[in-house]
Amino acid sequence: MNSAEVINKTKWFSKFSLSFLAIVGTTNTALFIILPLLPYKISQFILPVGFLTLGLAILFSIGFSFYWHRKENNGTFNSVKYISWLSTLLRYWIAFLLLDFGFQKIFEVNFNYSYHINDSLSSALTGPELTWKYYGFSYGLAVILAFFQIIGGILLLFKRTTLLGIAILLPVMLNIVLINVFYRIGPITLFTSILITLGLVTLFLQQKVNIINFFNQHKNRLPSIGNNFSRSIARVLCILIPLLFVIYYNYDVHLSKKYFGKWKVTSMTRNGKLVKENQWQQDTLAWKTIYIEERGKMYYCPNPYMYVDSTSLFMKYHHDDKEQNFKVISYEKNPNKPDTIPVQINNFRNNSMQWKMILYKDTIQMELKK
């Protein structure tokens, strides 16, 4: 069976998906180039014109796929020629966009340093701002991402290296799509990333016969170790042991989950004397906030407005679920011989509790509110 006969047996959806990705993707790429170059005076029309153009491209791709399918069934349409044209169009617009994104990272247009984001509290940042700050922190990481996008984009420009380009780019693009979805990067960016990923998947599936043959021909030729039963046991243990370890660890950690969070110190007495409201400005042990974290971490912070590492006190803790108390471990005075400090918890009510502890010979009582 030759390639033309195989192609002639494709269903309408295959024709639609290829037409949609090639035509709509090319239109989207053209808009990506043209719209930013338009004068500022007509900026209010950019989005409506862009959405209208994309809508027309979608309608055209649907109509063209029906026309193609009908003509093919009548035997009057050269599917091989049109699949070749559309696939080439698909490869080229994906390569164009990924090369553009790659060069943007190298020249610090994408993920460049943002002064206002850097000076903002992370809790106040949006998903896109958090993403920008994270990836913009390291220029080296941005260059590595750019390298994969540029090399993969160049490989897509040649038929002979298309599959290698897809193998490089597909994991990168899947990761980008997930970031765009869960960090709510924006509908236009999300749409473009999904188009690129689906385009790569479509090009990948065009090679599925060759891919299957490749893996069949390149099986591991090394001799097997042990018998089938021992190998099966080893495989099960490799899955089961990590799972049981994490379940046990999760159970132990989450015994203290009800205490996790940011606790405001509403009142504090030291040796029977009330600590003044503004005493934290001179006394780093006049805590205003206590952070109780997972993995036995606890931070005592005097600043009521934000966490400041240089003035805060870090301790480890162990929670005794039966006695309903903490054993806090302080490394402040001697890291090699840490102090173990019992913390008595009273009147715990989900969002409030009372603490009593002795720290460095000082008796401390606190009212805490989440």
WOMOTA-V205360 format. One record per residue. N is the residue number from 1. RES is the residue in one small letter. OMEGA is omega as a letter, one per 20 degrees, with the letter a starting at -180 (none if undefined). NEAR is the number of other ideal C-beta (glycine too) atoms within 12 Angstrom. D_LAST is the distance of its C-alpha to the last C-alpha in Angstrom with 1 decimal. Layout:
N|RES|OMEGA|NEAR|D_LAST  N|RES|OMEGA|NEAR|D_LAST
This chain:
1|m|a|9|70.9  2|n|a|9|70.5  3|s|a|17|67.4  4|a|r|19|68.7  5|e|r|13|69.1  6|v|a|16|65.6  7|i|a|26|64.2  8|n|r|26|66.2  9|k|r|17|64.4  10|t|a|28|61.0  11|k|a|16|59.2  12|w|a|22|58.3  13|f|r|16|54.6  14|s|r|26|55.4  15|k|a|35|57.5  16|f|a|27|54.8  17|s|r|30|52.0  18|l|r|39|54.3  19|s|a|39|55.5  20|f|a|35|52.1  21|l|a|39|50.5  22|a|a|38|53.6  23|i|a|36|54.3  24|v|r|38|50.8  25|g|r|43|49.6  26|t|r|33|52.6  27|t|r|34|52.0  28|n|r|37|48.3  29|t|r|33|49.5  30|a|r|24|52.1  31|l|r|31|49.6  32|f|a|29|47.3  33|i|a|17|50.3  34|i|a|16|51.8  35|l|r|25|49.0  36|p|a|15|47.5  37|l|a|13|51.1  38|l|a|17|51.7  39|p|a|11|52.0  40|y|a|11|48.9  41|k|a|8|50.7  42|i|a|15|50.5  43|s|a|15|46.9  44|q|a|11|46.0  45|f|a|16|48.3  46|i|a|22|47.1  47|l|r|17|44.5  48|p|r|14|46.7  49|v|r|20|49.7  50|g|r|28|47.7  51|f|r|20|46.4  52|l|a|16|49.9  53|t|r|26|51.5  54|l|r|31|49.2  55|g|r|18|49.8  56|l|r|18|53.5  57|a|r|29|53.3  58|i|r|25|51.4  59|l|r|19|54.1  60|f|a|23|56.9  61|s|r|32|55.5  62|i|a|23|55.4  63|g|a|19|58.9  64|f|a|27|60.3  65|s|r|34|59.0  66|f|r|20|60.8  67|y|r|21|63.9  68|w|a|37|63.8  69|h|a|27|63.4  70|r|a|16|66.3  71|k|r|19|68.6  72|e|r|28|67.9  73|n|r|18|68.7  74|n|r|12|72.0  75|g|a|12|72.7  76|t|a|13|73.0  77|f|r|24|69.9  78|n|a|16|69.5  79|s|a|31|66.0  80|v|a|19|66.2  81|k|a|16|66.9  82|y|r|28|64.0  83|i|r|31|61.5  84|s|r|20|62.6  85|w|a|21|62.1  86|l|r|36|58.7  87|s|r|35|57.5  88|t|r|24|58.7  89|l|r|31|57.0  90|l|r|42|53.8  91|r|a|41|54.1  92|y|a|29|54.9  93|w|r|37|52.1  94|i|r|46|49.5  95|a|a|37|51.0  96|f|a|30|51.1  97|l|a|38|47.5  98|l|r|46|46.3  99|l|r|30|48.6  100|d|r|26|47.3  101|f|r|36|43.7  102|g|r|31|44.8  103|f|r|23|46.7  104|q|r|23|43.8  105|k|a|30|41.6  106|i|a|23|44.4  107|f|r|17|45.1  108|e|r|18|41.4  109|v|r|17|41.4  110|n|a|27|38.9  111|f|r|31|35.6  112|n|a|20|36.9  113|y|r|19|34.7  114|s|a|22|32.5  115|y|a|11|31.8  116|h|r|13|29.2  117|i|a|24|27.3  118|n|a|17|27.4  119|d|a|14|25.9  120|s|r|17|23.1  121|l|a|16|19.5  122|s|a|18|19.4  123|s|a|12|16.4  124|a|a|13|18.7  125|l|r|21|21.7  126|t|r|17|23.3  127|g|r|20|24.7  128|p|a|25|28.2  129|e|r|26|26.9  130|l|r|24|25.0  131|t|a|29|28.2  132|w|a|28|30.3  133|k|a|27|28.3  134|y|a|21|28.4  135|y|r|33|32.1  136|g|a|26|33.0  137|f|a|19|31.7  138|s|r|16|34.8  139|y|r|19|38.2  140|g|r|15|39.7  141|l|r|16|37.6  142|a|r|29|38.6  143|v|r|22|42.2  144|i|r|19|42.1  145|l|r|33|40.8  146|a|r|30|43.5  147|f|r|24|46.1  148|f|a|29|45.4  149|q|a|39|45.5  150|i|a|31|48.7  151|i|r|24|50.5  152|g|r|37|49.6  153|g|r|36|50.6  154|i|r|26|53.9  155|l|r|28|54.6  156|l|a|40|54.1  157|l|a|24|57.0  158|f|a|17|59.5  159|k|a|18|60.4  160|r|a|12|61.1  161|t|a|22|57.6  162|t|a|33|55.5  163|l|r|27|54.2  164|l|r|24|53.1  165|g|r|35|51.3  166|i|a|37|49.5  167|a|r|23|48.5  168|i|a|28|47.0  169|l|a|43|45.3  170|l|r|31|44.0  171|p|r|19|41.2  172|v|a|33|40.1  173|m|r|37|40.2  174|l|r|21|38.3  175|n|r|21|35.5  176|i|r|33|35.7  177|v|r|27|35.7  178|l|r|19|32.5  179|i|a|25|30.8  180|n|a|27|32.1  181|v|a|21|30.9  182|f|r|15|27.3  183|y|r|25|26.7  184|r|a|18|28.4  185|i|r|26|30.9  186|g|a|19|33.2  187|p|a|17|35.8  188|i|r|21|38.8  189|t|r|27|37.7  190|l|r|23|36.6  191|f|a|26|39.9  192|t|a|35|41.9  193|s|r|34|40.1  194|i|r|27|40.7  195|l|a|40|44.3  196|i|a|44|44.9  197|t|r|32|43.4  198|l|r|27|45.4  199|g|r|45|48.5  200|l|r|42|48.1  201|v|r|25|47.8  202|t|r|34|50.9  203|l|r|43|52.9  204|f|a|31|51.7  205|l|r|24|52.9  206|q|a|31|56.2  207|q|a|24|56.7  208|k|r|17|55.5  209|v|r|16|59.0  210|n|a|17|59.4  211|i|r|19|56.0  212|i|r|12|56.7  213|n|r|12|60.1  214|f|a|15|58.6  215|f|r|12|56.2  216|n|a|10|59.0  217|q|a|11|61.3  218|h|r|10|58.9  219|k|r|10|57.6  220|n|a|9|56.9  221|r|r|7|60.3  222|l|a|6|59.2  223|p|r|6|60.2  224|s|r|13|57.6  225|i|r|10|56.4  226|g|r|12|56.7  227|n|a|10|57.4  228|n|a|11|55.5  229|f|a|10|53.8  230|s|r|13|52.5  231|r|r|14|51.2  232|s|r|14|49.4  233|i|a|15|47.8  234|a|r|17|46.7  235|r|r|14|45.2  236|v|a|15|43.3  237|l|r|15|41.9  238|c|r|14|40.9  239|i|a|14|38.7  240|l|a|14|37.6  241|i|r|15|36.7  242|p|a|13|34.1  243|l|a|14|32.6  244|l|r|15|32.5  245|f|a|15|31.0  246|v|r|15|28.1  247|i|r|14|27.6  248|y|a|14|27.6  249|y|a|16|25.3  250|n|r|16|22.8  251|y|a|14|22.9  252|d|a|18|22.4  253|v|a|24|19.5  254|h|r|18|17.7  255|l|r|23|17.9  256|s|a|30|14.7  257|k|a|18|13.2  258|k|r|20|10.8  259|y|a|35|9.1  260|f|r|23|9.3  261|g|r|23|7.0  262|k|a|23|5.9  263|w|r|34|4.3  264|k|r|24|6.0  265|v|a|35|8.9  266|t|r|25|9.9  267|s|a|24|13.1  268|m|r|38|15.2  269|t|r|23|18.7  270|r|a|26|21.2  271|n|r|16|24.3  272|g|a|12|23.7  273|k|a|15|23.5  274|l|r|17|20.7  275|v|a|28|19.6  276|k|a|16|20.3  277|e|a|16|17.9  278|n|a|13|20.0  279|q|a|22|21.1  280|w|a|25|19.2  281|q|r|17|22.1  282|q|a|12|24.5  283|d|a|20|22.6  284|t|r|20|20.8  285|l|r|27|19.5  286|a|a|31|17.7  287|w|r|38|14.4  288|k|a|37|11.9  289|t|r|32|9.5  290|i|r|40|9.4  291|y|r|31|9.7  292|i|a|33|10.5  293|e|r|22|13.1  294|e|r|20|15.8  295|r|r|18|19.2  296|g|a|24|18.0  297|k|a|24|16.7  298|m|a|37|14.4  299|y|r|28|14.4  300|y|a|39|14.1  301|c|r|31|14.4  302|p|a|31|15.9  303|n|a|25|15.8  304|p|a|24|13.1  305|y|a|14|14.5  306|m|r|20|15.2  307|y|r|25|15.5  308|v|a|22|19.0  309|d|a|15|20.5  310|s|a|11|23.3  311|t|a|24|21.3  312|s|a|25|18.4  313|l|r|33|18.9  314|f|r|25|18.9  315|m|r|33|19.0  316|k|r|25|19.6  317|y|r|36|18.4  318|h|a|25|19.8  319|h|r|30|18.1  320|d|a|18|20.4  321|d|a|18|19.7  322|k|a|7|22.4  323|e|a|14|21.5  324|q|r|21|17.7  325|n|r|25|17.3  326|f|r|33|17.2  327|k|a|24|20.3  328|v|a|35|19.3  329|i|a|26|22.2  330|s|r|28|22.9  331|y|a|19|25.6  332|e|a|21|25.5  333|k|a|16|28.7  334|n|a|11|30.7  335|p|a|13|29.8  336|n|r|7|32.7  337|k|a|11|31.7  338|p|r|19|28.0  339|d|r|23|26.5  340|t|a|19|24.7  341|i|r|32|22.2  342|p|r|24|21.1  343|v|r|37|17.5  344|q|a|24|17.5  345|i|r|31|14.4  346|n|r|18|14.8  347|n|r|18|13.5  348|f|a|23|11.0  349|r|r|14|10.1  350|n|a|15|8.1  351|n|r|17|4.9  352|s|r|22|6.1  353|m|r|31|8.8  354|q|r|26|11.6  355|w|r|39|13.4  356|k|a|26|17.0  357|m|r|36|19.0  358|i|a|20|22.2  359|l|r|29|22.4  360|y|r|17|25.8  361|k|r|12|27.1  362|d|r|20|24.4  363|t|a|19|22.5  364|i|r|34|18.9  365|q|a|29|16.5  366|m|r|35|12.9  367|e|a|26|10.3  368|l|r|37|6.8  369|k|a|23|3.8  370|k|none|22|0.0
